[in-house]
Amino acid sequence: MPRSPSSSAQAARDALASRLREVRLDAGLSGREVAERAGWFASKVSRLEHGVTPPSDGDIRVWCQVCSAEDQAADLIAASRSADSLYVEWRRVQRAGLRHLQESRVPLYERTHLFRVYCSNVVPGLFQTDAYATALLSSIARFHQAPDDVSAAVEARVSRSHVVREGDHRFAVLVEESVLRYRVGDAETMAGQLGYLLALMSFPSVSLGVIPFAASRGMWTLEAFNVFDDRRVHVELLTAAVTVTAPGEVTQYVKAFTELADLAVHGAAARALITSAVAALE
């Protein structure tokens, strides 16, 4: 069973905390001495060394200064920023609006050869129509109280889908049958979206599988995730975006995708499920 999707981030934070402790020990200082020299409460040193509180860039610079280890500050700050990027709250990345978030992923999408995508809740972003994306992003902006730039965000989301039609990319996509039935937008929006999925199935670069309600589950339903070339995984939670880069964890997600794929139907059987969902809209 995969570990918590935030475990890569926590492991990176724990490693940084251990490095701060090593810097202090190498300097021959106690935690209380570091606190006194830095002008902090002793409890802050303890929280930083145990990974309870992530250090700011300023905290790291002060820590290294009082420990006479200024030459290590840059590396520690880089490690801190890397750890922080593995688990990013949506409210942080959405402060500048949803459009920026869509555009920020374009370089990763363009350099990825093999996409493995699993969705249990909504149609994958790269496969969304304008109307579906508008309905979905509108609800996301409302819930997270993000700046209202939905139109620009939809344009950016649809634009980045050029990777489906251009370049040397392959897409192995799995959706739960529930994704075909959940109403995002009105019936017309859903009919257009489901019709677009049928059209995408004809693309030679796209393999779309649907996991039926009736499938005998050897693998339980998971949170939505994307695997990029066996190198990194993006997991989307309600409150945060998680990036998994630890090889062992990436391998677990690939394994989970493989087992989920064994439950899915493809080709004519998948088309039948999509067509049935369209008929149910009438």
N, C-alpha and C positions, 0 to 999 in steps of 0.2 A: 504494500500500500504506500503511495507517495506520501512523503512528509508534508507538513503544512507548507503551502506555497510561499510563505514568508520566511522559510527556514534558511534560504540562501542569504537573505538580507541579515537575519539574526546572526548567522555564522560569521558573516563579514564584520558585523558590529562587535561580536565577541572577540574576534581576532584583533581588531583595532584596540579594544580595551586591554587585551593582554599585552600589546606592544607598548601602550602607555605605561603599564605597570613595569614592564622591563626597562623602559627608559628611566623610570624613577629608581628602580633597584640598582641599575648601573651607575646612577649618580650617588648611590649610598644614602638616599634620603628616605625618611618615613613619610607616610601619607600626611601626617600632621604637619611635618616640616614643609612639604610642598604647599599645603593649604596656607600656612602662615606667610610664606614667601610670595604666594600668588594673591593673597588678600581674599581668600575664599573661606567658606566654612569647611571643616573637615569632612562633612557629609558629602560635599560636592565631589571631592577626590574619590571617595568610596563609590559614588554613583558612576563616575566616569570609568573607574577601573573594573567595575562589574558590568559595564554595558547597559546600565539602567537608564542613564541619560546620555544621548549622543552628544559628542563634543562639537562646539562650533569651531570655525577656523581660528577665531581668537583664542579660544580655550587651548587649542593645540599649540599655538605660538607661545602662549604664556607658560604652558607646561614644559615645553622644550627649553624655554629661556631659563626658568628656575632650575632646570636639571642640567644646564650647560650642554644642551643637545640641539642647539639651533639648526645644525646641519641636517637633522632628521625631520624638521617641521614640514618641509615641502612634501616629502613622501607620505607622511602621516595624514596631511590634509588631503592629498590625492586619494589615499585609501578611505578616508572618511567620506569623501564625496562619492566615491564608487559604491560604498556600502549604502549610502543614502539613496542612490539612484535605483537600487534593486527593489525597494518598496516605497512607492510614491503615492501619497493620498491624492485622490481625484481632485479634492478641493484646492490642492496646490497647483496641479498642472492646468486646471480649468480657470484659474484666476484671469488669464489673458484671453479667455474665450475658448470655444470648442474648435475653431478653425485651426488654431496653432497646433493643437494636439493632433489633428488629422495630418497636417503638413509635416510634422516632426518625424513621422514614421516612413515617409516616402523613401529616404535613402536606404533604410533597412529593407524595404520591400523590393526596391530595384536591384539590390545585390543578392537577394535570396534566390536560389535555384529551386529548392523544393520546399513548398509550404505544406504543413500538415495542420489542418484546422478542425477543431471539434467545437460544436456549439449545442448547448442544451436549452437555450432560452430564446435566442433571436437568430435571424439569418446573418451569416458572417458579413462583416463590413464590406469586404471586397466584392460581395455578390448582391449588395443592396441596390434597389432602384432609388431614384430621386424621392419619390413619394414616401416610400418605406423609411428611408433615412431621415426624411423631414419629420415624420411622426415619431420615430424613435429618439432622435436627437432633441426634439422639442420636449419630450418627457424627461430626458436626462438633464437638460438645462434647467427645467423647472424643479426637479427633485434636488439637484445639487446646488441650486441657486447660482448657476454660472451666468456670465454675461450673455445677453441675448444676441448671438451672432449665428443663429441656426442656419440661415440661408447660405452664408459664407462657408460654414462648416460642412454643409451638405455638398456644396460645390467642390470643396477640397476632398471630401471623402469619395465622391464619385470620380473625381479627376485621378486620384491615386489608383483607381481600379484599372488604369491603362496597363498595369503589369499583367492583367489577365489576358489581354489581347496582344501585347507586344513583348518581345524579348524571349529569352530562353528560360521560362519559368514553368514549373509543374505544380498542380494543386490537387492535393488529396484532401477532400472535405467530407466531414461527417456531421450530420445533424440528427437530432432526435426527432421522431415524428411529431412530437409536441410543437416543435418550431414551426411546422407547417400549419398548425391549428391555432396557435396563439394569435389573437387579433392585434396587430400593431397598425394603427390607423383604421380606416373604414374598410368595407368589403371590397370596394374598387381598388384600394391600395394593395390589399392582400392578393387580389386576383392578378394584378399586374406583377407583383413580386413573385408569386408562384409561377406565373408564365415565364418570367425571366429566368428562373431556376431551370425550367424545362429547356429553354434555349441554350443556357450555359452548358448543359449536359452534352451538347453536340460538339463542344470545343475539344479538340484532341489533347489539350493540355490539362483538362479538368476531369477529375474523377469525383463524382458526387454520390455519396452513400447516405441512405436514410435508415436509421435504427427504428424498426417498427415497435409500436406499443406492445405487440404480442411476442417480441423477442424474449427468449429465456435468458435472463440476465446472468452471465458469468462475470460481468464487469458492471459495477454500479454507475449511476449517472454522476458525472463530474461537473465542476465549474468549467466555463468556456476557456479554452486555451489554444494557443498557436505555437507550433514548433517551426523554427527557422533553420533549415539545413543542419539539423542535429547539433546546433551550436548554442541556441538559446530558446527559451520558452517565455511567452507572455501569458500571464494568467490574469483574468479580469474579475475582480471581486466587487462587491457593492461599494466599498469605501476606498479601494486602492488598486493601483496597477502594480503587479508583481513581475519582476524579471528574474528568471531562473537561469543561471549560467554554470552552476556546478555540474561537471560532467555526469556524476552519479545521478543527480536529480533529473537532468535532461533525459538520461537513459530511461528513467522510470516513466516519464511522460511519453516517450516514444513507445515504450512497452504498453502503456495504458491505451495509447492510440491504436496500436496493433490489435489489442484485444477488443476494443470497441468496434474496429473495422470488421472483425469476425462476426459481430452481431448484425451488421448492416446489410441491406440489400442494395443492389446497383442495377443499372440498365433498366430493362422493362419493368421490373418489380418496383424500383424506386420511382419511375415515372407514374406507375399506377397509384402509388401513395400520394404523390403530388397532385395528380389529376383528381383523386378522390377528395383531397382537401379543397381544391378549387370548386368542385361540385357542391361541397358542404356550405359554401358561401352563399349559394342561391336561396 
